[in-house]
């Protein structure tokens, strides 16, 4: 089992402890509050994620050990939480780990696919696509 799979299992267990989606939304928002803030310079057009209704920025930082560190932020509380979930899954992983992971299945397992509005689902997919694109570029 990969580190991403372990992180997904941990998130899934945390979500299972929470009852309904109202509790899960509060938890997702709480996860977002724990994000490391980005600087004004990092909130640049180059770091902006296209396809999100909210303002979303994602910073991709290749590490010396071959992994990628991701950091992100948004102007919307729930989206910050969704970024935090993506970072738990993907930050600190290698490009191959990221590219080999079925993110759609992970969203289904966490119940995000059915619980989010279509606009939020599209934004989440756009963020995941950006992470995969950056990992693919670094793998090349």
N, C-alpha and C positions, 0 to 999 in steps of 0.2 A: 504494500500500500504506500502511495506517495505522500509527501508532506501536504500536498494540496488536498488529497483525499482525507488525511487526518484532520486538517483544518475544517473541511466540509462536515465531517462526522461530529466534530466539536460544536460547530454552529448549529447543526441539525439537532443535537442533544439539547443545546441551550433553547432553541425554538420550541422543542417538544415539552420542555418544562413550563413554558408559558402556555396559558390556555388559549384564549381567542386571539384574533388578529388585532384587536385593540391593544392588548398587552404586548404583542409582538411589535406593533408599530412604535409603542413607547420605548421598547428595548432597542429597536433600530435607531431611533432618534438619540437614545443614550449612547449608543456606539459611535454615532457621528460627533457627539460632544467630545469624545476622547481623541479625535484626530488632531495631529500636529498642524498648527496653522501655517498657511503659505505666506510668503512675503508678498508685498505689492508687486515686486518685479516678477515673481512666479505666476501671478495672476495675469499672464500675458496672453495675447492672441495665439501665440505658438502653442501654449499649453491648454488652450480652450478645447473642450470636447464638443464636436459638432453633433447635432441630432438630439440634444437635450433641451427640454423646455426651460429648465432652470440654467443658471450660469454654473458651469462645471469646469474645473481646471484639474489636469492630471500631469504630474511631474514624473518623468521616467529617468532613473539614475542607474546606469550600469555600474556594477560593483567589480572590484578586482578579482573576486572569486568566481566570476562568471554568472552570478545571480543578478537580478534586477530589483531595485528598490523603487517602489511606487509611493508617491504621496499625492493627496488630492484634497479638494475643497469644493464647496458649493454655497450658493446663497440661500438654499432651501434645506431645512432641518432634516426632512426624510431622505433627501438625496445625499446629504452628508453621511447619513447612516448607511445608505446603499454603497457609497464609496468605501466606508469602513469595512463592510462585508467583502467587497472585492479586494481590498488591500490585505485582509486576513487570508484570503485564498491565494493571492498572486504575488504579493511583495515578498522578496527574499527567495524567489524561485528562479530556476534557470529558464531560458527561453524554451528549451525542449519540454520541460515540465508544463509550462504554461500552454504551449501549443498542443500538447497531448491530452489536455484536460477538456472534458465536455461541459462547458459552462452552462449550456441550456439545460442539461440534465441536473446540474447543481441547483439552478434556479427552481426547477420543478421539485426537486427533493426538499428544498427549503420552503416551498409553497409560495415563493415570490411571484411566479408566473401568473397564478390565479388571483393573488391578493392585491396586486398593483393595478392602477389604472393603465389604460393602453399607452398614455403619454409617458408615465413613469417606466413602464416596461420597455418602451422604445428607448428611453434615455439610458436605462440600465444596460440594454443591449449595445447601445452606442459606446458606453464606457468600456464594456467587455471587448468590443471590437477594437477599440483604440489600444487596449492593453495587449491584445493578440497581435495587432499590427506592429506595435513597438517591439514586442518579443520576436516577431518574425524578422524585422529589420536587423535586430541585434544578433540573431542566429545566423544570418547570411554572412 
